[in-house]
Amino acid sequence: MRADTEQDILKTELWWTAVVTVIVTIIMLAIIYAGLVHHINPPSNIETIDPKTLHLTGEFTEGNLGTKVEAGDQVTSRLVATQFAFQPQCIVVPAGRTVTLRFATPDVIHGILVTGTNVNAMVVPGYVSQVHTVFTRTGDLLMPCHEYCGLGHSQMWATVRVVPESEFRPGPDGRATCGAR
């Protein structure tokens, strides 16, 4: 009788091994499919920056922050996340057009989440975080910090103002600001 029990246990273990193998195979095929067909890949670009001097020179100086239309009609918004604010507090972007969001921080880890969109990123001191997205809905979207960064964390948020393409009017310098609404 003992041999029958051992045979039953072996059959059960083999059955569960087959089930786990099938599940892992399905997951791996889904990942490969998403990467190849839908171009959904993990971030692979590592861009470093000196957190102590990011506000003094380069793209994250105060005059370069916010939304700007750059060469090739590319819309780029640059923000600095500091304890306990985003600089600038509001950015304006066009709907239906690819926008590049670039973030940096001089102090601690922050998290970026734009409500109702696929924008969700960590902002780590010493690195530039970059997200490419297309905003499909117009209106003011809340962008809170979702990574606890200290006592003032609950007041750390900004606004992403998404306007129709026809209302997106950058100035002669290519800059677009929220202004009064």
C-alpha positions in Angstrom: 0.0 0.0 0.0 2.9 2.3 0.7 4.1 2.0 -3.0 0.7 3.1 -4.2 0.8 6.2 -2.0 4.3 7.1 -3.3 3.1 6.7 -6.9 0.1 8.9 -6.2 2.3 11.6 -4.7 4.7 11.4 -7.7 1.8 11.7 -10.1 0.5 14.7 -8.3 3.9 16.4 -8.2 4.4 15.8 -11.9 0.9 17.2 -12.6 1.7 20.4 -10.7 5.1 20.7 -12.4 3.3 20.6 -15.7 0.8 23.2 -14.6 3.5 25.6 -13.4 5.5 25.0 -16.6 2.5 25.9 -18.7 1.7 29.0 -16.7 5.3 30.3 -16.9 5.4 29.5 -20.6 2.2 31.5 -21.2 3.6 34.5 -19.2 6.9 34.4 -21.1 5.0 34.3 -24.5 2.9 37.3 -23.4 6.0 39.3 -22.5 7.6 38.5 -25.8 4.4 39.3 -27.7 4.1 42.7 -25.9 7.7 43.5 -26.6 7.7 42.6 -30.2 4.2 43.4 -31.4 3.2 46.4 -29.2 6.7 47.7 -28.5 6.2 47.6 -24.7 9.7 47.4 -23.3 11.3 48.2 -19.9 13.2 51.5 -19.8 16.7 51.0 -21.1 18.2 54.5 -21.2 20.2 55.5 -18.2 21.0 59.2 -18.1 22.9 60.6 -15.1 23.0 64.1 -13.8 24.8 65.8 -10.9 22.0 66.5 -8.4 24.0 69.2 -6.6 24.4 71.3 -9.7 21.4 70.4 -11.9 19.8 73.8 -11.3 23.0 75.7 -12.2 23.7 74.6 -15.8 22.1 72.4 -18.4 18.6 71.6 -19.2 17.2 71.8 -15.7 18.0 75.4 -15.0 15.0 77.6 -14.1 14.9 79.2 -17.6 14.6 75.7 -19.2 11.8 74.3 -17.1 8.3 73.9 -18.4 7.1 73.0 -21.9 8.9 73.8 -25.0 8.5 72.9 -28.7 12.0 71.9 -29.8 13.6 71.0 -33.1 11.5 68.6 -35.2 8.3 69.9 -33.6 9.0 67.7 -30.6 7.2 68.8 -27.4 9.3 68.4 -24.2 8.3 69.3 -20.7 11.0 69.5 -18.0 10.3 69.5 -14.3 12.3 69.4 -11.1 10.9 67.6 -8.1 12.1 68.9 -4.8 10.9 68.6 -1.3 7.9 69.5 -1.4 7.1 71.0 -4.7 7.3 70.5 -8.5 8.9 73.3 -10.5 7.0 74.5 -12.4 3.7 73.9 -10.6 1.8 73.6 -13.9 2.8 72.5 -17.4 0.7 72.8 -20.6 0.8 70.1 -23.3 -1.2 69.4 -26.5 -3.6 66.6 -26.8 -3.1 63.9 -29.4 0.6 64.6 -29.8 3.7 62.8 -28.5 5.1 64.6 -25.5 8.3 63.8 -23.7 8.3 64.5 -19.9 11.8 64.8 -18.3 12.2 64.9 -14.5 15.2 65.4 -12.2 15.5 65.9 -8.4 18.3 67.3 -6.3 17.3 65.8 -3.0 15.4 62.5 -2.4 13.4 59.9 -4.4 10.1 61.1 -5.7 7.3 59.4 -7.7 5.4 60.9 -10.6 1.9 59.8 -11.4 -0.4 61.7 -13.9 -4.0 60.7 -13.0 -5.9 59.0 -15.8 -2.8 58.3 -17.9 0.0 55.8 -18.3 2.5 58.2 -16.8 4.1 56.7 -13.7 7.8 57.1 -13.0 10.3 57.3 -10.2 12.6 60.3 -10.0 15.9 59.4 -8.4 18.7 61.8 -7.4 21.5 61.6 -9.9 19.3 60.3 -12.8 17.0 61.8 -15.4 13.6 60.1 -15.6 12.0 60.3 -19.0 8.5 59.3 -20.2 7.0 59.5 -23.7 3.3 59.7 -23.9 0.3 60.9 -25.8 -2.4 62.7 -23.8 -5.8 61.8 -25.2 -8.1 63.7 -22.8 -8.1 67.5 -22.4 -8.4 69.2 -19.1 -6.3 69.7 -15.9 -4.8 66.4 -14.7 -3.4 66.1 -11.2 0.2 65.0 -10.9 0.9 64.1 -7.2 4.2 62.7 -5.9 3.4 59.1 -5.0 6.7 58.2 -3.2 6.8 59.4 0.4 9.5 62.1 0.5 9.1 63.7 3.9 6.7 65.6 6.1 5.4 67.9 3.3 4.7 65.0 0.9 0.9 65.3 1.1 1.1 68.8 -0.4 3.4 67.9 -3.2 1.5 68.0 -6.5 1.4 69.8 -9.8 -1.0 70.2 -12.7 -0.7 68.9 -16.3 -3.0 71.1 -18.4 -3.9 69.2 -21.6 -5.3 71.5 -24.3 -6.6 70.7 -27.8 -3.9 70.9 -30.5 -5.7 74.0 -31.9 -5.3 75.8 -28.5 -1.7 74.9 -28.0 0.1 78.1 -28.8 3.8 78.3 -27.8 5.4 81.7 -27.9 8.1 82.8 -30.4 10.7 81.1 -28.2 8.8 77.8 -28.4 7.7 77.9 -24.8 4.2 77.2 -23.6 2.9 78.2 -20.1 -0.3 77.5 -18.2 -1.0 81.2 -17.7 -4.5 82.2 -16.5 -7.3 80.1 -17.6 
